[in-house]
Amino acid sequence: MLITVQMPYTMKKQLLTAFLMLTVCSVMAQTTRKIEVESKVESTSEVMIKGKRVPYKATAGTQPVWDEKGEPIASLFYTYYERTDVVDRSKRPLVVSFNGGPGSASIWMHLAYTGPVVLNIDDEGYPVQPYGTKSNPHSILDVADIVYIDPVNTGYSRIVKEDTPRSTFFGINADIKYLADWVNTFVTRQNRWASPKYLIGESYGTTRVAGLVSQLQNSHWMYFNGVILVSPTDMGILRDGPVKMANYWPYYAATAWYHKALPAALQAKDLDEILAIVEPMAVNEILPAMAKGGLLSEAEREAIATKMAYYSGLSKESILQHNLMVPTSFFWKELLRSRDGMTVGRLDSRYKGFDRMEAGDRYDFDPALTSWNHAFAPAFNLYAKNVLKYTTDLTYNLFGPVNPWDRSNENTANDLGTAMRQNPYLHLMVQSGYFDGGTDYFNAKYSTWHIDPNGKMKERIDFKGYRSGHMMYLRAEDLATSNEDIRQFIQKSAVAPGEAAKYK
């Protein structure tokens, strides 16, 4: 028997409203794009490195950043690679990797340098289609596990508590503070406190890791075996004016040599021979001339300008018009202007481009950076979804919104030097491309001299130069060499069992 109940109109209306609200909420839940505060997806694979099979586990996930009350205020995306045939992980090195910007994701070194896969690019680093990745036979995964970390608003990382002041994350010292806490948590969760540990940073990432090694050592009591600075920034070492401008000259000579813009007698020499001439010239002749300014006699001014022109590919007239202090922006525009109207790249001066007009004092865009961007973005999105199996509707920010960035009170190079003096185990390696005009190699050398101003840590500091640019690893020959340099650095800084941390 069917019994029907007549429902009052008001009740019908309330039930219909509730149903509609549930439907809307369900749809919103499906379409809202937010980062998961805690997540991880694991996968396994293997790679051939130096002719040997290396099996590994990849973990792509998120880990929170907490405030003082223990509430999550942001979540950082990371990718962690662990070799799986290791018996004793307490002896296995762990490399913590950051890129720069400061608003840059970790994608660059992840997909082009030290990880188990690299971009599908040609041997000189230029993008090719189809986009994607291939195995990296030079990865350091044979000797170390690696975690790549995306700071707040880079990659998939996001703020989760919207009323959190942006100053909590976006500044030199704020960035170092919250990332140190995050790394501390990661190392604890992964049970890696006993492992030899290394920090590697590229570009602004060098500022980051120089500060992090000090913050972790002095506030979290976590000690490291090594720091690797790839294409380092100034890191707070003051050099504006004649010092910085004179330090550019070896880079100018290297770039001119690459583009065959030097006189025939110099072009016949190898790059190493030219740099061996121009480096001491920059310190002993060009710098004093720039520092003298108007005190230079006309004869002295003419003589040094003639010499600077000979080793730079620039005209003596243009050098004199700039009072000897030629800015990089003018160099990139001027070097090839009279020859073919082309510009050269900032981050890698091997790359050439052309502007709307040949006239002007600076280029319209960096032909190196624009070349790289369209190779990295599709490759990572494909790799994350199809290989790492990490799915999200969030945009992977190659460059995220992190401004305004507080650059006050930067002291990271001095902090790194202090950390090295405090920790006899701590070694430093600097890697620079000779054709990098954004963070040039000779200013990087200058930084090492002032990280160790009394020269007592020379045996623990290494400098490696490469015939490429800011991301030296994009060139196939340097991908092999630079990874091998890291591998040797890790082995060099390994501590024998029972070896005391003390100065002899």
Rosetta blueprint (number, residue, H / E / L):
1 M L
2 L L
3 I L
4 T L
5 V L
6 Q L
7 M L
8 P L
9 Y H
10 T H
11 M H
12 K H
13 K H
14 Q H
15 L H
16 L H
17 T H
18 A H
19 F H
20 L H
21 M H
22 L H
23 T H
24 V H
25 C H
26 S H
27 V H
28 M H
29 A H
30 Q H
31 T H
32 T L
33 R L
34 K L
35 I L
36 E L
37 V L
38 E L
39 S E
40 K E
41 V E
42 E E
43 S E
44 T E
45 S E
46 E E
47 V E
48 M E
49 I E
50 K L
51 G L
52 K E
53 R E
54 V E
55 P E
56 Y E
57 K E
58 A E
59 T E
60 A E
61 G E
62 T E
63 Q E
64 P E
65 V E
66 W E
67 D L
68 E L
69 K L
70 G L
71 E L
72 P E
73 I E
74 A E
75 S E
76 L E
77 F E
78 Y E
79 T E
80 Y E
81 Y E
82 E E
83 R E
84 T L
85 D L
86 V L
87 V L
88 D L
89 R H
90 S H
91 K H
92 R L
93 P L
94 L E
95 V E
96 V E
97 S E
98 F E
99 N L
100 G L
101 G L
102 P L
103 G L
104 S E
105 A L
106 S L
107 I H
108 W H
109 M H
110 H H
111 L H
112 A H
113 Y L
114 T L
115 G L
116 P L
117 V E
118 V E
119 L E
120 N L
121 I E
122 D L
123 D L
124 E L
125 G L
126 Y L
127 P E
128 V L
129 Q L
130 P L
131 Y L
132 G L
133 T E
134 K E
135 S E
136 N L
137 P L
138 H L
139 S L
140 I H
141 L H
142 D H
143 V L
144 A L
145 D E
146 I E
147 V E
148 Y E
149 I E
150 D L
151 P L
152 V L
153 N L
154 T L
155 G E
156 Y L
157 S L
158 R E
159 I E
160 V L
161 K L
162 E L
163 D L
164 T L
165 P L
166 R H
167 S H
168 T H
169 F L
170 F L
171 G E
172 I H
173 N H
174 A H
175 D H
176 I H
177 K H
178 Y H
179 L H
180 A H
181 D H
182 W H
183 V H
184 N H
185 T H
186 F H
187 V H
188 T H
189 R H
190 Q L
191 N L
192 R L
193 W L
194 A L
195 S L
196 P L
197 K E
198 Y E
199 L E
200 I E
201 G E
202 E E
203 S L
204 Y H
205 G H
206 T H
207 T H
208 R H
209 V H
210 A H
211 G H
212 L H
213 V H
214 S H
215 Q H
216 L H
217 Q H
218 N H
219 S H
220 H L
221 W L
222 M L
223 Y L
224 F L
225 N L
226 G E
227 V E
228 I E
229 L E
230 V E
231 S L
232 P L
233 T L
234 D L
235 M L
236 G L
237 I L
238 L L
239 R L
240 D L
241 G L
242 P H
243 V H
244 K H
245 M H
246 A H
247 N H
248 Y L
249 W H
250 P H
251 Y H
252 Y H
253 A H
254 A H
255 T H
256 A H
257 W H
258 Y H
259 H L
260 K L
261 A L
262 L L
263 P L
264 A H
265 A H
266 L H
267 Q H
268 A L
269 K L
270 D L
271 L H
272 D H
273 E H
274 I H
275 L H
276 A H
277 I H
278 V H
279 E H
280 P H
281 M H
282 A H
283 V H
284 N H
285 E H
286 I H
287 L H
288 P H
289 A H
290 M H
291 A H
292 K H
293 G H
294 G H
295 L H
296 L L
297 S L
298 E H
299 A H
300 E H
301 R H
302 E H
303 A H
304 I H
305 A H
306 T H
307 K H
308 M H
309 A H
310 Y H
311 Y L
312 S L
313 G L
314 L L
315 S L
316 K H
317 E H
318 S H
319 I H
320 L H
321 Q H
322 H L
323 N L
324 L L
325 M L
326 V L
327 P L
328 T H
329 S H
330 F H
331 F H
332 W H
333 K H
334 E H
335 L L
336 L L
337 R H
338 S H
339 R H
340 D H
341 G L
342 M L
343 T E
344 V E
345 G L
346 R L
347 L L
348 D L
349 S L
350 R L
351 Y L
352 K E
353 G E
354 F L
355 D L
356 R L
357 M L
358 E L
359 A L
360 G L
361 D L
362 R L
363 Y L
364 D L
365 F L
366 D L
367 P H
368 A H
369 L H
370 T H
371 S H
372 W H
373 N H
374 H H
375 A H
376 F H
377 A H
378 P H
379 A H
380 F H
381 N H
382 L H
383 Y H
384 A H
385 K H
386 N H
387 V L
388 L L
389 K L
390 Y L
391 T L
392 T L
393 D L
394 L L
395 T L
396 Y L
397 N E
398 L L
399 F E
400 G L
401 P L
402 V L
403 N L
404 P L
405 W L
406 D E
407 R L
408 S L
409 N L
410 E L
411 N L
412 T H
413 A H
414 N H
415 D H
416 L H
417 G H
418 T H
419 A H
420 M H
421 R H
422 Q H
423 N L
424 P L
425 Y L
426 L L
427 H E
428 L E
429 M E
430 V E
431 Q E
432 S E
433 G E
434 Y L
435 F L
436 D L
437 G L
438 G L
439 T L
440 D L
441 Y H
442 F H
443 N H
444 A H
445 K H
446 Y H
447 S H
448 T H
449 W H
450 H H
451 I H
452 D L
453 P L
454 N L
455 G L
456 K L
457 M L
458 K H
459 E H
460 R H
461 I E
462 D E
463 F E
464 K E
465 G E
466 Y E
467 R L
468 S L
469 G L
470 H L
471 M L
472 M H
473 Y H
474 L H
475 R L
476 A H
477 E H
478 D H
479 L H
480 A H
481 T H
482 S H
483 N H
484 E H
485 D H
486 I H
487 R H
488 Q H
489 F H
490 I H
491 Q H
492 K H
493 S L
494 A L
495 V L
496 A L
497 P L
498 G L
499 E L
500 A L
501 A L
502 K L
503 Y L
504 K L
